[in-house]
Amino acid sequence: MRKRWQIVVAYVIIPGIDGSDERHWQSLWERQWGASAVRIAPASWSEPDLGDWVEAVGRAYREAVRHDERVVLVAHSLGCWAASGWLEGNPSSPVAGAFLVAPPDLHGPAFPRAAETFLAVSARPLPCPALVVASGDDPYCTPEAAAGLADRWEARRHLAGACGHLNSASGLGEWPHGRALLDALIG
């Protein structure tokens, strides 16, 4: 009898400001993944501090790799910048992929003032395969700005259509299209 080898993946969930509510695709996926998912827990959810969020990504990553699993960062909104900041400071950490959904334009008119410390980070090439998923009508980032971020992160990009900020208000539910994009990223 032959054993099938299964790729084990751990997921680090990196939400945006205030975390992702129970109807958000990140929360729904996290419940499906069970113990294979670790959500960041910064102290500054509502008034985000870049250093605090980057440290929270590091803590979640260390918890996720306890069993030598491949780790994928699954980020939304401001969480994309926390993931980018952590990856920049930890380029040799083995990360199987970064799934970056609806990153806000740091210099756009809707960027939240509460996240002012995030203005210190810049988009630089990421040390792992990455995909930026953007919406055609995201109030926090135009498709052109998202394409520019993908280029600077050296990430593939995907325009998901007119889906708002790709959050629970977008009515995506379990977002099967997003899961297919994530699965393709980590192959």
TORTILO-799364 format. One record per residue: residue in one letter; z, x, y of N, C-alpha, C in turn. Coordinates in steps of 0.05 Angstrom, whole numbers, plus 5000, padded with zeros to 4 digits. Atoms other than C-alpha are relative to their C-alpha. Layout:
<atoms>
AZXYZXYZXY...
</atoms>
This chain:
<atoms>
M500050174977500050005000500050185025R500349844976497950285067501749885023K498550094976502450255128498249995024R501450014975499550035193501750125021W498649874977501350455253499849825024Q500050174976503350045312500950165024I499349864975503550325382502449855012V497650124988510450205411499850055030V500149984971510550065486502549885012A497850114984516349975533498949955028Y501050084973515249635600502350025020V498150004978518749785665498949805020I500750224982518549155708500950075028I499449924973518249315782499149785019P500750234983518348675824499950095030G499949964972517548615899502749915012I497550084986522748405951501349764987D498350205012528347985922499649964970G500650035029525748075851498049784995S501950215007521247595814501649774988D498550235010523746895802499249934972E500450075028523846555734497249904994R502750105005516846265743497850215005H501949784994513646925763499050124973W501149895025508947235711501650244990Q498449775009513247865710502449914984S497750105014519347465689499249884973L500950125025515447075637499250214980W500749785019512547715607502550154991E497549865007519348045609501549854977R498750165021522247475567498550034973Q501649975025516447545517500550284988W499749725010517448305511502950054991G497349975009524948235501501150285006A498749744997528448905490498050225007S502049804992521949275503499550015030A500450014971522449105577502650075014V497749934984527149405629499249945029R500650074972527349115700501750185018I498549844981529249555758502349835013A497750144988535849385792500950165025P499149874975536049675863502249855013A497850134985542049535907498949855024S501150104974537349355965497749814995W502150195006533248775938498849875025S500950154977532948396004499350175024E500649814978532848976053499350264987P500749785018528949476011500250285013D499849724992530550216017498450164979L501849855018525150665988501550174980G498549825018529951175960501549854978D498650165020534150645926498149884979W501950125019528050315895498850224982V501149795016525150975871502150094979E497949935020531851155839500349794979A499950225020531950465806497850024980V502249975019525150595776500750234981G499249785017527751265750502049924979R497950095019533850935718498749824978A501350185020529550395685498250164982Y501849835016524550915661501750154979R498349855019530151335629501049814978E499150205020532750705594497749934981A502350085016525750525570499250224980V500949785018524351215539502150094980R497849925019530851245499499050034972H501050005027526951115436497250134997D502649865000520951565452497749815000E502150194998516750965468498150075023R501849974977510550985511500949805021V499050174978512350705579497749935019V502050104981508050275624501649885023L498850124976510050105695498549755007V501250254993508749375712501149915027A499050034973509349305787498649775015H501250214983508248735836500950055029S499549994972507848755912501350265008L498749754991512749255943500750184977G499549845024514349475872497850204994C502249805004507549815871500650255015W499449764985509850285925502450154989A497849875013516450415889499050164975A501149865023512450585826498550255009S501549774990507751035866501950225010G498149804990513651385900501450154977W498749875023517051505833498150184985L502049845014510651755800499450265015E500549764984509452235858502250214996G497849825004516352535848500450094972N499749945029515752555772497350024986P502849995011508552755757499850084971S500149925028510253055689501349814981S498950205018513852445662497849854986P502150135015509652145607500049705004V500350294995507451465632497249924989A502550085013502051095592498249855020G501750144981499750695652501749875022A498850144977501350365719498349765006F501350254994499449635728501149915027L499150044972499749525803498749755011V501050264992498948805825500849935028A499650094973498248575897501650195017P498549824982500549205933499649925029P500350074972501949046006498850245015D501049804982498249416060502350095019L497749914984503649846092499549985030H500650014971500049816159498749735008G501050274994497849086155501949845016P498350164982500448556203502249844985A498050165015504448186148502050184986F498149835015508148796121502849945010P497350084992515548606121501650235014R498449814985519748956173502550104985A497649935016525648956124499450244982A500849785018521749476083499150245015E501049784983520849976139500150274987T499849745012523150566097497650064981F502349965018517050456052497650125015L502149884984512650696109499850304996A500049715004514551406089498350084976V501649935024510551376024497149975006S502950034996503051476021498749994972A501550035025497851325968498650274994R501249755010496151965930499349964971P500850035028492852065862502449984981L497850055020497351795806499550174975P500349825023498652235745499649854973C500450165025497051675695497849805005P502050214996491751145683501349775016A498950224983492650585734497949805006L501750224992489749915753501349865023V499150164978490449575820498649734998V501050285001489648815816500649875026A499750114973488448475882498849715000S501050284996487047765906498250005025G501850024977481447565953501349875025D498750134977486347185998503050065001D497249924999492847575993500850045030P499249974972496547506060501150275007Y498849744996499548196051498050234998C501949795004493248586035497249894997T502850095003485848486045498750134976P501349875023481148635987499050285007E500949734992478449226027502350205001A497749825000485349516038500950064972A499249955028486949425964498050194987A502049815011480449785946500550285010G499349744989482450355992502450124986L497649905014489250405958499250094972A500949925027485950415889498550275001D501449744998481350975912501950235005R498149794994487151385940501850054976W498449965024491251265877498350094976E501949945022485051435835500449814977A499650215019486150775800497549834998R502050205002481250275773500949765017R499250234984481149625812498749754989H501050265009480148895796500749795021L499550224982479348315844500249754984A499450235017482547705812499149745011G500950264988479347185858502049925022A498350104979482946765909502649894988C497550075013490046755881502450055017G497749954983494446865941501250274994H498649755004499747405931500550064970L499849965029499147355854503049994992N497150045006506347105850500449724989S499550275011509746475826498849785017A501350204982507146095887497049974994S502850015007500146245861499549824976G500350185023501445805800498750134976L501349855022499246345750501349954973G498550035025504546175698500150264985E499949765016504046675641497750195006W502349844990497646945673498650154977P501349865022493547085610497850205009H502049814990488047415652501350275006G498549764994493247915677500850154975R499349875025495648045606497750144987A502449875011488548195584499450255016L500449764984487848685642502050224993L497949805007494449025624499350124972D500749915027492449065550497750195001A502349834998485849375569500850275013L499149754987489349895613501450184980I498549845018493950125558498750044973G501749975023488850045503501550044974
</atoms>
